[in-house]
Structure formats: structure tokens, C-alpha cells
């Protein structure tokens, strides 16, 4: 993209050239280019390509194996890092801190 900008006369010298270059760079950054896919998009594209060459049974078998593996990893993590304290947050009651802080305020006259 830098070479293209240079070849098409965009320069970093002179106020008009700088503003044109700045605007063009913003346009290039705003335009999603298919050549530059995000990591998530690459994984989704690879998954779509892989599914073209697999039967429904192979896909289901892989998903079942993946779920089994994820569950075993989860169990190992739970054993290694057990949660001893369960945190419960009750949002149904009004906050007591605001009324408490009002009573504890000092009044100056």
C-alpha cells in the first residue's frame, strides 16, 4: 500500500499533499481488504473449506471428539484450580451503602 501511495503521487511534503495523504490513508484503513483477513475470519474460512471435503458423519464424529476433549480438559482444570468460594451477587435488593453513607455524613453549618 505504501508503494501504491508513492507511485500515485501521495507525498508527505506540503500541507495540501499531507492532507490528501492523510485522507487516503484513512480511506485505505476503513476499507476492509480481502487480502488481509482477521485471524477469526481465517479460521472460519478454513473450517468452511474443510467441511467441503468431509462427509456429515465425519463432521459429527469430529465435533463429538472435540466436545469430549474439551470436557476432559475442563475437568483437569477444575481439579487443578478448584473454586473454593462461590460468589453470589443479589441484584434484587436496594443498595444499603447509599442510605448508610447518608447517615454517616457530617453536617457543617
N, C-alpha and C positions, 0 to 999 in steps of 0.2 A: 504494500500500500504506500510505503514511503517512496519507493521508486516511481510509482504511478503519479503520486503528487508532484514529485520533482520533474518528471517528464511532461506533465501537463501545465507547468508554469506556476505552480503554487510555491511562493517564496516566503522566507521569514525576514525579509528586508523591506522596510517601508510600511507605513501604517495601513494603507489600503491592502497591500499583499498579506499582511499579518491577519487582518480581519477576515479576508477571503479564506486564508488557510485555516483559521480557527473555525469558521463556519463549515468548511468542507470536512474537517476532521470530525466535528460533531455529527455531521450527516453520516459519515462512514461508521462512526461508533453506534449511531442509532439504528442503522440498517443491519439486521441480522444476516450474516453471510452464511450460506450453506456449507462453505468450506470449513468454517470454524464452529463446530458443534460443541455444545457443553458436554461434560462427562456423562451426565444423565441421559442426554439425547443419544450419545454414542452407545450406551448400554441398551437403551430401548431399541435402537436400530439393529444392534447385534442380535437382540432377542427376536425381533421380527424376522430377520434373515434366517436365524437358526430354526424357527418354527416352520419355515417353508420346507425344510428338508427332513422334518420329523413327523412321524405319524401321531395321531391323537393319543394312542396308548403309550408311546414313548414320552410324550409331553407330560401325561398324567403320572407316569412312573417316576419321572424326574422330579416333579413337584412333590410327590409323596416322599421320595428320598430326601429332598431338601427340607421338608417340614420335619421329618424325623431327626435329621441332623441338627436343625435349629433348636428343636426341643431338647436334645441331649446336651447341646452347648449351654442352653438356658439352665438346665438342671445343674451342670457343673459350676456355672457362675453362682447360682443360688447357694450351693454348698460352700463355695469359697468365700463369698461375700454375703452372708445371711443378713437380713434386715431384722434386727432385734427389737426395734421400736417402730410401731406402726403409727404413722402420723394421721390424725383425723382432724379435718377442718370443718367446722359447722358454720355455714353461712346463713342459717335460718334465724339466728337471734341478732338483735341490735348490738352494736359495739358498746361495751361498758367503758371503754377508755375515754370516750369523749365526755360522758357525764361525770366520770371520776376526775378528769382534768379540770372541769369547770368548778367543782367543789374545792379542789386543792389550790386554785389560783388565789393569789393575794390581791387585795383591793387597796389601792392607794387613792387618797383623796386630797 
